[in-house]
Amino acid sequence: MRAVYAHEHITIDLSGPKNDEDCRLDERTLVFNGLRAMRSRGVEIIIDQTARGMGRNPSYTQAVCDEAGISVLHATGFYKESFLPGECYTLSESAISRLFISELREGIESSGITAGLIGEIGTGHKQISPVEEKIFRAAAAAHFETGAPICTHTTLGTMGMEQVELLSAHGAGLAHVVLSHIDLSGDTDYMLRLLDTGVNIGFDTIGKNNYQPDEQRVLWLMELCKRGYENQIVLSMDLTRKSACRQLGYDYLMVSFIPKLIQAGFRQAWLNALLWENPRRIYRLDTGGNSWT
């Protein structure tokens, strides 16, 4: 089964604000072995959502993925408040947009690697701060000029409708926008309201049963796909901790979660959509990606 993991971090460092060294994912052997395990299960592409200020290292990420035999799409963007570098507060909205466009068209810093999406841009729990709103407006402007897809972070699944309204009001096309972590909302009606706007949603915290049990994720996915929304959902795990990489493993989605879906009667066509067709279409990988460069 061919697959794309739609929201991962090959390297990430959130250890400072979280005061937890486990949140610095920087062990190459651990990550490489996980990627090789994923590749053996059919995962061909990873959408790396590590934005500026999150320990992003595109050269390292590209090298590890190349060695593991997995393609990777890199991100430009900023995360959410308390994880934002100082430049987010000093740069104007226009300057942030130009920065995103530069990384999409010319390359990320001195790496020679161009970004393929704007993400993961985030909002807080049940609120959007002024600087987060500025970043969203800048992302929408960069998307409008380039066509680059956008991925957002929702904290525990909240503020999805507000994100949609903000991006739409500033020219973003929702067909190429993914709202991440919507599975953490635990609210099917909310998921349906979001999907009815035309936006895409991520069930991308698979395996994080301390937030929501995978058994519920199976039920929600069954319900959403039965209602005809199978073309607007993507899957991933969003591993950011060394401990989670060791305990779950990058291939957990393929070897543990997908069998649960199949056992529940999930159709093969739905699996193909969620794992392969949707992320390739949304992130423009079916046309070679970076079609705006």
MODADA-V722477 format. One record per residue. OMEGA is omega in whole degrees, -180 to 180 (999 if undefined). Layout:
OMEGA, OMEGA
This chain:
-180, -173, 170, 169, -168, -179, 179, 179, 179, 169, -179, 178, 174, -171, -178, 180, -179, -179, -175, -178, 177, -178, 172, -178, -173, -180, -173, -178, 178, -178, -179, 180, 176, 179, 178, 177, 176, -177, 180, 179, 175, 179, -176, -172, 173, 170, -178, -173, -178, -177, 175, 178, -179, -177, -179, 179, -172, -180, 176, -179, -180, -178, -180, 180, 177, -179, -179, 179, -179, 175, -177, 174, -175, -176, 162, -179, 173, -173, -179, -175, -172, 173, -175, 174, -175, -177, 179, -177, -177, -179, 175, 176, 179, -179, 177, 178, 179, 177, 178, -178, 179, -180, 176, -173, -172, 178, -178, 179, -177, -174, -173, -179, 178, 174, 179, 179, 173, -177, -24, 178, -168, 173, -177, -179, 177, 177, 173, -179, 179, -179, 175, 178, 178, -180, 178, 179, 179, 179, 179, 178, 179, 176, -179, -179, -171, -172, -178, 177, -179, 170, 180, 171, 169, -179, -176, 175, -175, 174, 179, -180, 178, 176, 179, -179, -179, -179, -180, -178, -178, 166, -179, 175, -171, 179, 180, 175, 175, 171, -176, 171, 180, 175, -179, 178, -179, -172, -177, -179, 177, 177, -179, 178, 177, -178, 179, 176, -176, 178, 176, -180, 178, 160, -166, 170, -180, 179, 180, -174, 175, 176, 177, -179, 180, 178, 176, 178, 178, -179, -179, 180, 177, -178, -178, -179, 175, -180, 173, -178, -175, -179, -177, -175, 174, -176, 172, -177, 180, 178, -179, -178, 176, -178, 179, 178, 180, -173, -179, -173, -178, -177, -178, -179, -175, -172, -178, -174, -180, 175, 176, 178, -179, 179, 180, 178, 180, -176, 178, 179, 177, 177, 179, -180, -174, -174, -170, -172, -177, -179, 179, 178, -176, -178, 174, 178, 178, 175, 177, 179, 177, -177, -178, -175, 999
